[in-house]
Amino acid sequence: VQLQASGGGLVQAGGSLRLSCAASGRTVSDYIMGWFRQAPGKAREFVSAISRSGSSTEYADSVKDRFTLSKIDSNNTVFLQMTSLEPEDAAVYYCYGMISGATYWGQGTQVTVSS
């Protein structure tokens, strides 16, 4: 599967962005999908994940109640709606898909939050 992330940009603190991750090659319903992020000088950290059926989602404590992960299987796309953004959310966001023990990564999209 190939994953194409988009939607990053510059936003003021308190603002919102929606990231998209479009998959090609296989359907997103075959994968556990989600996002990690990596800020400069920091390790890549988990942000959110959604089950194959879409019925279950998981979030890092730092983004819970602010970020919402969803997907549209017919469009083969996963969305991360981010609200109430904080400067600490600034990072490169990477979407991923996991199947049968293998993890596939998108190229990353930059999110910058100005205070």
N, C-alpha and C positions, 0 to 999 in steps of 0.2 A: 504494500500500500504506500502511496505517496500522500503526504500531508502538507497542505499549504495554509499557513497562518496569515491572518490579516486583521486590520482594524486598530492597530496601535496608533499612538500619536501623543500629542501634548495636550494636557488638560489641567485646569486649575484644581486645587484641593477642594473636595466636596463635589466635584463633577463626576461624569459618567462616561464610560466607553463600552463598546461591545466588540469583543474579539470573535473572529470566526476561524474555524479550522475546516477546510474542505478536503475531503478524502477522495482519492481516485485509485482504482485498481481493485478495491474491495469495498463492500458496504460497511458503514460505521456500526451497523447492528452486529457485526461479527466481532467487534472489539470492545474492550473496556477503553473508554476515551477520557481524556482529561487534559489538564494543564499543569505545568511546573513553571517556575520563574527563577530568574537569576539576576541579582543586583550586583553591581561592580564590587569585586573583592569578597563576595559571599558565595557560599555553595548554592547549587540549584536546590530549590525547595518545592515541595508539593503544594499545589493550590487547590485542585479540585478534580474529581473523577465522577464518571457516570457509568452505570452498568450497561450491559449489552441491550437489555430491554428498555432502558431509560427510566425504569421505575425507581431506581435508587441512585442517590447522589451522596457525595462525601466532600467535605470542605475542611481546609485548614482552619484552626481556631481564629487565626488572624484575619480571615476574610469572611467567616461565617456571618450570615445576616446582611452582608453587603454585596456578595457576589452570587450569581445564579448561573448554574450550568444547565444547558438543555441541548437537545439535538433534534434534527429533522431527518429521519432515515431516508425519506424520499429524495431529499436534496444532498444526502451524504455529507451533512455539515453539522458541526458541533459549535455551539455559541457559548461564550462566557460574558454575561452581562455584569459589568462592574459598576457599582454605585458608591457614593460617598468616598471617593478615592482620596487616599492620604499620600503624603510624600513617601512614606515607607512602602507604598505599593509600586513605586517606580522600579522597573526591571525589564529585562527581556523575557517575554512570555513564550513558552514553548508548548505546543500541543503534542500529545502523544497518543498512540494507540497500542494496546497490549493484547496479544493473543497467543495462546499456547506457549507461554513463557518468553516470548519475543516481544521487544518493545521497539516501536518505530517513532521517529521524531520528525516534527516539522522544523522549518528553518528559523523560527523565532520572529517575534514582532515586538518592537520597542514601545514601552509605555513610560511616559515622562509626566510627572505630576509636580506642578509648581505650587509653592506655598504662598 
